[in-house]
């Protein structure tokens, strides 16, 4: 597996593992904790896609960058869903 692929797998796992740990310690703030995890992961995916387009990673493929951008948008939508749940 390439370092980029490993980063794409470990980033959400680390973010949501940390969020699950923090939410277990403070259950009343779980929606806010997961909202921040979704938003941080989405921003990180957008950053990775930007770095790919700038040529930082040697394995630039347009379809891979497109997939990473879609993952970023999906994470942002998840953050919005957590924000809506938090408001209720």
N, C-alpha and C positions, 0 to 999 in steps of 0.2 A: 504494500500500500504506500502511496506517495505521502510525503509530509502534509501536502494540502488535503488529501483525503482523510488523513488521520486527524488533522485540525478540524475538519468539518464534522467528524464523528464525535470527537471529544468535547468540543465547545458546548453543544447543547446538553450533553450528559453532565458535564461539570456544572453548568449553570442551573440545571434543574435538580441535580443532586444537592447543591448548596441551598436552593430554594426549598426543597423538601425538608432538609435538616432545620433550616430557620423557621419554616412554617410549623414544624412539630414542636419547636420551643415556644412559639407565640401563635397559637391557633387563631386568635382574633384578628391577626393581621395577615392571614394567609393569602387573601386575594391581592393585596398590595405587593406582597413579596413575589408572588408568581407573575404579577403584571410587570414588575421591574425585571424579572428574569427573561420574560418574553421580549421586552423592549431592548434589553441589553444584547440578547442573542441576535435579534433582528438587525440592530445597528452593526454588530460585529460581522454578520453575513454581508451586509452592504459594503463594509470596509474591505472584506476579503475579495469581493467581486471587483471593487475599484482597484485594489492592488493587483489583481489578476490582469485587468485591462491595461494597467500601466506597465506591465511586464516584469513585476517583481518575482512572480512565480514563473518558472520556465515552462510550465505545462498549461499555457493559455489555449483554451478552446472556446469558441463563442457559445456553444451549447452548454458547456459547464458553467460559464459565467451567467448565462440565462437561468439555469437551474438554481444557482446560488442566490440570485436576485429574487426569484420566486420564493425560495425558502425564507429570505428576509421579509418579504411582504407577508408571508404566512405567519411568521412570528409576530409581526406588528399587528396583524388581525387578532391573533391570540391575546396580545396585550390589551387591545381595545375590548375584547370580550371580558377579560378580567376586570377592566375598569368599569364596564357596565354592571358586572356582578357586584363590584365593590360599592357602587352607588345604591344598590337596592338593599 
